[in-house]
Amino acid sequence: MALPPGQHLTRQEDFDVRKLKGTAVGRVLASLIALPAYQQLPDPAKAEVLDRAIAKTRASVTRTEKPIIKGRILSDLTHQSGQAGQ
């Protein structure tokens, strides 16, 4: 997840994002694997479908969480600059 230069996720944010991604990927894969059409695919095609689903799901979580985390960072920076002026 690209953040403003010099800014990083907190440990808790990193943990939360990883947990969200893992949970979302698990749900998507369970749904895919249960589909009869998926079960009929040859193994190489199954692997490709799963790889794409994992990548898309992770990207979706990142798109959802990134604005929230950037908002926290901007708030922190604003708060810090306000304190520096005092």
The first five atom37 places (N, CA, C, CB, O) and aatype in JSON, in Angstrom:
{
  "aatype": [12, 0, 10, 14, 14, 7, 5, 8, 10, 16, 1, 5, 6, 3, 13, 3, 19, 1, 11, 10, 11, 7, 16, 0, 19, 7, 1, 19, 10, 0, 15, 10, 9, 0, 10, 14, 0, 18, 5, 5, 10, 14, 3, 14, 0, 11, 0, 6, 19, 10, 3, 1, 0, 9, 0, 11, 16, 1, 0, 15, 19, 16, 1, 16, 6, 11, 14, 9, 9, 11, 7, 1, 9, 10, 15, 3, 10, 16, 8, 5, 15, 7, 5, 0, 7, 5],
  "atom_mask": [
    [1, 1, 1, 1, 1],
    [1, 1, 1, 1, 1],
    [1, 1, 1, 1, 1],
    [1, 1, 1, 1, 1],
    [1, 1, 1, 1, 1],
    [1, 1, 1, 0, 1],
    [1, 1, 1, 1, 1],
    [1, 1, 1, 1, 1],
    [1, 1, 1, 1, 1],
    [1, 1, 1, 1, 1],
    [1, 1, 1, 1, 1],
    [1, 1, 1, 1, 1],
    [1, 1, 1, 1, 1],
    [1, 1, 1, 1, 1],
    [1, 1, 1, 1, 1],
    [1, 1, 1, 1, 1],
    [1, 1, 1, 1, 1],
    [1, 1, 1, 1, 1],
    [1, 1, 1, 1, 1],
    [1, 1, 1, 1, 1],
    [1, 1, 1, 1, 1],
    [1, 1, 1, 0, 1],
    [1, 1, 1, 1, 1],
    [1, 1, 1, 1, 1],
    [1, 1, 1, 1, 1],
    [1, 1, 1, 0, 1],
    [1, 1, 1, 1, 1],
    [1, 1, 1, 1, 1],
    [1, 1, 1, 1, 1],
    [1, 1, 1, 1, 1],
    [1, 1, 1, 1, 1],
    [1, 1, 1, 1, 1],
    [1, 1, 1, 1, 1],
    [1, 1, 1, 1, 1],
    [1, 1, 1, 1, 1],
    [1, 1, 1, 1, 1],
    [1, 1, 1, 1, 1],
    [1, 1, 1, 1, 1],
    [1, 1, 1, 1, 1],
    [1, 1, 1, 1, 1],
    [1, 1, 1, 1, 1],
    [1, 1, 1, 1, 1],
    [1, 1, 1, 1, 1],
    [1, 1, 1, 1, 1],
    [1, 1, 1, 1, 1],
    [1, 1, 1, 1, 1],
    [1, 1, 1, 1, 1],
    [1, 1, 1, 1, 1],
    [1, 1, 1, 1, 1],
    [1, 1, 1, 1, 1],
    [1, 1, 1, 1, 1],
    [1, 1, 1, 1, 1],
    [1, 1, 1, 1, 1],
    [1, 1, 1, 1, 1],
    [1, 1, 1, 1, 1],
    [1, 1, 1, 1, 1],
    [1, 1, 1, 1, 1],
    [1, 1, 1, 1, 1],
    [1, 1, 1, 1, 1],
    [1, 1, 1, 1, 1],
    [1, 1, 1, 1, 1],
    [1, 1, 1, 1, 1],
    [1, 1, 1, 1, 1],
    [1, 1, 1, 1, 1],
    [1, 1, 1, 1, 1],
    [1, 1, 1, 1, 1],
    [1, 1, 1, 1, 1],
    [1, 1, 1, 1, 1],
    [1, 1, 1, 1, 1],
    [1, 1, 1, 1, 1],
    [1, 1, 1, 0, 1],
    [1, 1, 1, 1, 1],
    [1, 1, 1, 1, 1],
    [1, 1, 1, 1, 1],
    [1, 1, 1, 1, 1],
    [1, 1, 1, 1, 1],
    [1, 1, 1, 1, 1],
    [1, 1, 1, 1, 1],
    [1, 1, 1, 1, 1],
    [1, 1, 1, 1, 1],
    [1, 1, 1, 1, 1],
    [1, 1, 1, 0, 1],
    [1, 1, 1, 1, 1],
    [1, 1, 1, 1, 1],
    [1, 1, 1, 0, 1],
    [1, 1, 1, 1, 1]
  ],
  "atom_positions": [
    [[0.85, -1.16, 0.0], [0.0, 0.0, 0.0], [0.9, 1.23, 0.0], [-0.97, 0.0, 1.22], [1.67, 1.43, 0.94]],
    [[0.81, 2.05, -1.04], [1.63, 3.26, -1.14], [1.04, 4.36, -0.27], [1.75, 3.72, -2.61], [-0.14, 4.7, -0.38]],
    [[1.88, 4.91, 0.57], [1.47, 5.98, 1.47], [2.33, 7.2, 1.17], [1.6, 5.56, 2.96], [3.31, 7.1, 0.43]],
    [[1.98, 8.36, 1.74], [2.82, 9.54, 1.52], [4.26, 9.25, 1.93], [2.27, 10.75, 2.32], [4.5, 8.46, 2.84]],
    [[5.22, 9.89, 1.26], [6.64, 9.65, 1.59], [6.92, 9.83, 3.08], [7.53, 10.6, 0.78], [6.47, 10.8, 3.7]],
    [[7.65, 8.9, 3.63], [8.03, 8.97, 5.04], [6.96, 8.49, 6.0], [0.0, 0.0, 0.0], [7.2, 8.47, 7.21]],
    [[5.79, 8.11, 5.5], [4.7, 7.67, 6.36], [4.56, 6.15, 6.27], [3.38, 8.36, 5.98], [4.78, 5.56, 5.21]],
    [[4.18, 5.55, 7.37], [4.06, 4.09, 7.42], [2.79, 3.71, 8.17], [5.3, 3.46, 8.11], [2.23, 4.49, 8.94]],
    [[2.35, 2.49, 7.92], [1.24, 1.94, 8.69], [1.7, 1.73, 10.13], [0.72, 0.61, 8.07], [2.86, 1.39, 10.37]],
    [[0.8, 1.92, 11.05], [1.11, 1.51, 12.41], [1.09, -0.02, 12.43], [0.09, 2.12, 13.46], [0.58, -0.64, 11.51]],
    [[1.63, -0.6, 13.47], [1.58, -2.07, 13.58], [0.15, -2.57, 13.55], [2.28, -2.54, 14.87], [-0.16, -3.57, 12.92]],
    [[-0.73, -1.85, 14.25], [-2.13, -2.26, 14.31], [-2.79, -2.15, 12.95], [-2.9, -1.42, 15.33], [-3.54, -3.04, 12.55]],
    [[-2.52, -1.05, 12.21], [-3.09, -0.9, 10.87], [-2.6, -2.01, 9.95], [-2.72, 0.48, 10.29], [-3.38, -2.57, 9.19]],
    [[-1.31, -2.32, 10.01], [-0.75, -3.38, 9.18], [-1.43, -4.71, 9.5], [0.77, -3.5, 9.38], [-1.82, -5.46, 8.6]],
    [[-1.57, -5.01, 10.79], [-2.24, -6.23, 11.21], [-3.68, -6.26, 10.72], [-2.19, -6.38, 12.73], [-4.15, -7.27, 10.2]],
    [[-4.39, -5.14, 10.9], [-5.81, -5.08, 10.5], [-5.98, -5.27, 9.0], [-6.41, -3.75, 10.92], [-6.89, -5.98, 8.57]],
    [[-5.13, -4.63, 8.21], [-5.24, -4.76, 6.75], [-4.95, -6.2, 6.33], [-4.26, -3.79, 6.04], [-5.66, -6.76, 5.5]],
    [[-3.91, -6.8, 6.91], [-3.59, -8.19, 6.58], [-4.74, -9.13, 6.97], [-2.29, -8.63, 7.28], [-5.08, -10.06, 6.23]],
    [[-5.33, -8.88, 8.12], [-6.44, -9.71, 8.58], [-7.65, -9.56, 7.65], [-6.83, -9.34, 10.03], [-8.28, -10.55, 7.28]],
    [[-7.95, -8.31, 7.27], [-9.07, -8.08, 6.34], [-8.83, -8.78, 5.01], [-9.28, -6.57, 6.11], [-9.74, -9.41, 4.45]],
    [[-7.62, -8.66, 4.5], [-7.3, -9.31, 3.23], [-7.44, -10.82, 3.34], [-5.88, -8.95, 2.78], [-8.0, -11.46, 2.45]],
    [[-6.92, -11.4, 4.41], [-7.01, -12.84, 4.59], [-8.44, -13.33, 4.7], [0.0, 0.0, 0.0], [-8.81, -14.35, 4.1]],
    [[-9.25, -12.61, 5.45], [-10.66, -12.98, 5.61], [-11.39, -12.88, 4.28], [-11.34, -12.09, 6.66], [-12.15, -13.78, 3.91]],
    [[-11.17, -11.78, 3.57], [-11.84, -11.58, 2.28], [-11.42, -12.64, 1.27], [-11.53, -10.18, 1.73], [-12.26, -13.19, 0.56]],
    [[-10.13, -12.93, 1.2], [-9.63, -13.95, 0.27], [-10.24, -15.31, 0.62], [-8.08, -14.03, 0.3], [-10.66, -16.04, -0.28]],
    [[-10.3, -15.65, 1.88], [-10.89, -16.92, 2.3], [-12.33, -17.07, 1.85], [0.0, 0.0, 0.0], [-12.75, -18.12, 1.38]],
    [[-13.09, -15.99, 2.0], [-14.51, -16.04, 1.59], [-14.65, -16.2, 0.09], [-15.23, -14.77, 2.04], [-15.47, -16.99, -0.39]],
    [[-13.85, -15.43, -0.66], [-13.93, -15.5, -2.12], [-13.53, -16.89, -2.61], [-13.03, -14.42, -2.77], [-14.2, -17.47, -3.47]],
    [[-12.44, -17.42, -2.07], [-11.98, -18.74, -2.51], [-13.0, -19.83, -2.16], [-10.63, -19.07, -1.89], [-13.23, -20.73, -2.97]],
    [[-13.58, -19.75, -1.0], [-14.59, -20.75, -0.61], [-15.77, -20.71, -1.58], [-15.08, -20.5, 0.84], [-16.29, -21.75, -1.98]],
    [[-16.18, -19.51, -1.95], [-17.31, -19.37, -2.89], [-16.94, -19.93, -4.26], [-17.72, -17.89, -3.02], [-17.73, -20.65, -4.88]],
    [[-15.74, -19.61, -4.73], [-15.3, -20.09, -6.04], [-15.2, -21.61, -6.07], [-13.97, -19.48, -6.42], [-15.69, -22.26, -6.99]],
    [[-14.55, -22.16, -5.06], [-14.31, -23.6, -5.03], [-15.62, -24.38, -4.97], [-13.44, -23.96, -3.83], [-15.69, -25.51, -5.45]],
    [[-16.65, -23.79, -4.4], [-17.95, -24.47, -4.29], [-18.72, -24.5, -5.61], [-18.79, -23.79, -3.23], [-19.68, -25.25, -5.75]],
    [[-18.31, -23.68, -6.58], [-19.04, -23.62, -7.85], [-18.78, -24.87, -8.7], [-18.63, -22.37, -8.64], [-17.63, -25.27, -8.88]],
    [[-19.84, -25.49, -9.2], [-19.66, -26.66, -10.07], [-18.79, -26.35, -11.29], [-21.0, -27.18, -10.52], [-18.0, -27.19, -11.72]],
    [[-18.94, -25.15, -11.86], [-18.14, -24.79, -13.04], [-16.65, -24.76, -12.7], [-18.58, -23.41, -13.58], [-15.82, -25.17, -13.51]],
    [[-16.31, -24.29, -11.52], [-14.91, -24.28, -11.08], [-14.4, -25.72, -10.94], [-14.75, -23.51, -9.74], [-13.29, -26.04, -11.37]],
    [[-15.19, -26.55, -10.34], [-14.77, -27.93, -10.08], [-14.51, -28.7, -11.37], [-15.83, -28.65, -9.26], [-13.75, -29.67, -11.37]],
    [[-15.13, -28.29, -12.46], [-14.96, -28.99, -13.73], [-13.74, -28.49, -14.51], [-16.2, -28.82, -14.58], [-13.37, -29.1, -15.52]],
    [[-13.11, -27.42, -14.06], [-11.94, -26.89, -14.77], [-10.74, -27.81, -14.59], [-11.61, -25.47, -14.28], [-10.62, -28.49, -13.57]],
    [[-9.85, -27.82, -15.58], [-8.58, -28.55, -15.38], [-7.74, -27.82, -14.32], [-7.79, -28.66, -16.74], [-7.92, -26.62, -14.1]],
    [[-6.85, -28.54, -13.66], [-6.07, -27.96, -12.56], [-5.33, -26.67, -12.92], [-5.08, -28.97, -12.08], [-5.35, -25.73, -12.13]],
    [[-4.67, -26.6, -14.09], [-3.98, -25.34, -14.42], [-4.95, -24.15, -14.49], [-3.23, -25.49, -15.76], [-4.6, -23.04, -14.08]],
    [[-6.14, -24.37, -15.01], [-7.13, -23.29, -15.09], [-7.63, -22.92, -13.69], [-8.32, -23.72, -15.98], [-7.87, -21.75, -13.41]],
    [[-7.79, -23.92, -12.83], [-8.2, -23.64, -11.44], [-7.17, -22.74, -10.77], [-8.36, -24.95, -10.65], [-7.52, -21.77, -10.09]],
    [[-5.9, -23.07, -10.96], [-4.83, -22.27, -10.35], [-4.88, -20.84, -10.83], [-3.46, -22.89, -10.65], [-4.71, -19.91, -10.05]],
    [[-5.1, -20.65, -12.13], [-5.17, -19.3, -12.69], [-6.36, -18.53, -12.13], [-5.27, -19.37, -14.23], [-6.24, -17.35, -11.79]],
    [[-7.51, -19.18, -12.03], [-8.71, -18.54, -11.48], [-8.45, -18.12, -10.03], [-9.93, -19.5, -11.57], [-8.8, -17.01, -9.63]],
    [[-7.86, -19.0, -9.25], [-7.59, -18.69, -7.85], [-6.58, -17.55, -7.72], [-7.08, -19.93, -7.12], [-6.76, -16.66, -6.89]],
    [[-5.52, -17.59, -8.53], [-4.51, -16.53, -8.48], [-5.14, -15.16, -8.79], [-3.37, -16.82, -9.47], [-4.87, -14.18, -8.1]],
    [[-5.96, -15.12, -9.82], [-6.63, -13.84, -10.18], [-7.59, -13.39, -9.09], [-7.4, -13.99, -11.51], [-7.65, -12.21, -8.77]],
    [[-8.32, -14.32, -8.51], [-9.27, -13.98, -7.45], [-8.54, -13.43, -6.23], [-10.11, -15.22, -7.05], [-8.99, -12.46, -5.61]],
    [[-7.42, -14.04, -5.88], [-6.63, -13.57, -4.73], [-6.13, -12.15, -4.99], [-5.44, -14.53, -4.45], [-6.26, -11.28, -4.14]],
    [[-5.55, -11.93, -6.16], [-5.0, -10.61, -6.48], [-6.09, -9.54, -6.48], [-4.3, -10.64, -7.84], [-5.9, -8.46, -5.93]],
    [[-7.22, -9.84, -7.11], [-8.31, -8.86, -7.17], [-8.89, -8.58, -5.79], [-9.41, -9.36, -8.11], [-9.24, -7.43, -5.49]],
    [[-9.01, -9.59, -4.96], [-9.57, -9.41, -3.62], [-8.63, -8.57, -2.76], [-9.83, -10.77, -2.95], [-9.08, -7.66, -2.06]],
    [[-7.36, -8.86, -2.81], [-6.38, -8.07, -2.05], [-6.4, -6.61, -2.49], [-4.97, -8.65, -2.21], [-6.39, -5.7, -1.67]],
    [[-6.44, -6.39, -3.81], [-6.47, -5.03, -4.35], [-7.74, -4.29, -3.9], [-6.38, -5.05, -5.88], [-7.69, -3.1, -3.61]],
    [[-8.84, -5.0, -3.86], [-10.1, -4.4, -3.44], [-10.03, -3.93, -1.99], [-11.25, -5.39, -3.61], [-10.48, -2.83, -1.66]],
    [[-9.47, -4.77, -1.13], [-9.33, -4.38, 0.29], [-8.4, -3.17, 0.4], [-8.78, -5.57, 1.14], [-8.68, -2.25, 1.17]],
    [[-7.32, -3.18, -0.35], [-6.39, -2.05, -0.31], [-7.09, -0.76, -0.74], [-5.17, -2.31, -1.22], [-6.93, 0.27, -0.09]],
    [[-7.87, -0.81, -1.83], [-8.6, 0.38, -2.29], [-9.57, 0.89, -1.24], [-9.35, 0.08, -3.59], [-9.77, 2.09, -1.11]],
    [[-10.17, -0.02, -0.51], [-11.14, 0.36, 0.52], [-10.45, 0.96, 1.74], [-11.97, -0.85, 0.93], [-10.93, 1.95, 2.29]],
    [[-9.36, 0.37, 2.16], [-8.69, 0.78, 3.4], [-7.74, 1.96, 3.23], [-7.94, -0.38, 3.97], [-7.52, 2.71, 4.17]],
    [[-7.17, 2.12, 2.05], [-6.17, 3.16, 1.82], [-6.66, 4.56, 2.19], [-5.73, 3.14, 0.38], [-5.95, 5.28, 2.89]],
    [[-7.85, 4.98, 1.76], [-8.32, 6.33, 2.13], [-8.47, 6.5, 3.64], [-9.64, 6.62, 1.45], [-8.23, 7.59, 4.17]],
    [[-8.88, 5.46, 4.32], [-9.05, 5.54, 5.78], [-7.7, 5.76, 6.45], [-9.72, 4.25, 6.33], [-7.57, 6.59, 7.34]],
    [[-6.7, 5.01, 6.01], [-5.37, 5.11, 6.61], [-4.71, 6.44, 6.24], [-4.48, 3.94, 6.17], [-4.07, 7.08, 7.08]],
    [[-4.87, 6.87, 4.99], [-4.32, 8.16, 4.59], [-4.97, 9.29, 5.4], [-4.52, 8.4, 3.08], [-4.3, 10.26, 5.77]],
    [[-6.25, 9.16, 5.67], [-6.95, 10.15, 6.49], [-6.35, 10.23, 7.88], [0.0, 0.0, 0.0], [-6.19, 11.32, 8.43]],
    [[-6.01, 9.08, 8.45], [-5.38, 9.05, 9.77], [-4.02, 9.73, 9.71], [-5.23, 7.61, 10.27], [-3.67, 10.5, 10.61]],
    [[-3.26, 9.45, 8.67], [-1.93, 10.04, 8.54], [-2.03, 11.55, 8.39], [-1.18, 9.43, 7.34], [-1.3, 12.29, 9.04]],
    [[-2.94, 12.02, 7.53], [-3.11, 13.46, 7.35], [-3.55, 14.13, 8.64], [-4.11, 13.74, 6.24], [-3.11, 15.23, 8.97]],
    [[-4.42, 13.47, 9.37], [-4.87, 13.99, 10.66], [-3.7, 14.08, 11.63], [-5.99, 13.11, 11.24], [-3.55, 15.08, 12.34]],
    [[-2.88, 13.04, 11.66], [-1.69, 13.05, 12.53], [-0.74, 14.17, 12.15], [-0.96, 11.7, 12.45], [-0.21, 14.87, 13.02]],
    [[-0.52, 14.35, 10.83], [0.39, 15.4, 10.39], [-0.14, 16.78, 10.71], [0.64, 15.28, 8.89], [0.61, 17.66, 11.13]],
    [[-1.45, 16.97, 10.54], [-2.08, 18.25, 10.86], [-1.96, 18.53, 12.34], [-3.55, 18.26, 10.42], [-1.66, 19.65, 12.75]],
    [[-2.21, 17.51, 13.14], [-2.13, 17.65, 14.61], [-0.7, 17.98, 15.03], [-2.62, 16.34, 15.31], [-0.48, 18.83, 15.89]],
    [[0.28, 17.29, 14.42], [1.68, 17.52, 14.76], [2.13, 18.92, 14.37], [2.57, 16.48, 14.09], [2.84, 19.58, 15.13]],
    [[1.71, 19.38, 13.19], [2.13, 20.72, 12.74], [1.44, 21.79, 13.6], [1.78, 20.92, 11.23], [2.01, 22.86, 13.82]],
    [[0.23, 21.51, 14.08], [-0.45, 22.45, 14.97], [0.25, 22.57, 16.3], [0.0, 0.0, 0.0], [0.31, 23.65, 16.89]],
    [[0.79, 21.46, 16.77], [1.53, 21.47, 18.05], [2.88, 22.15, 17.88], [1.73, 20.03, 18.57], [3.36, 22.8, 18.82]],
    [[3.49, 22.03, 16.72], [4.8, 22.63, 16.48], [4.7, 24.15, 16.47], [5.39, 22.13, 15.16], [5.66, 24.84, 16.82]],
    [[3.55, 24.66, 16.07], [3.35, 26.11, 16.02], [3.05, 26.72, 17.37], [0.0, 0.0, 0.0], [2.96, 27.94, 17.48]],
    [[2.88, 25.91, 18.41], [2.53, 26.43, 19.74], [3.75, 26.76, 20.54], [1.68, 25.45, 20.49], [3.63, 27.21, 21.68]]
  ]
}
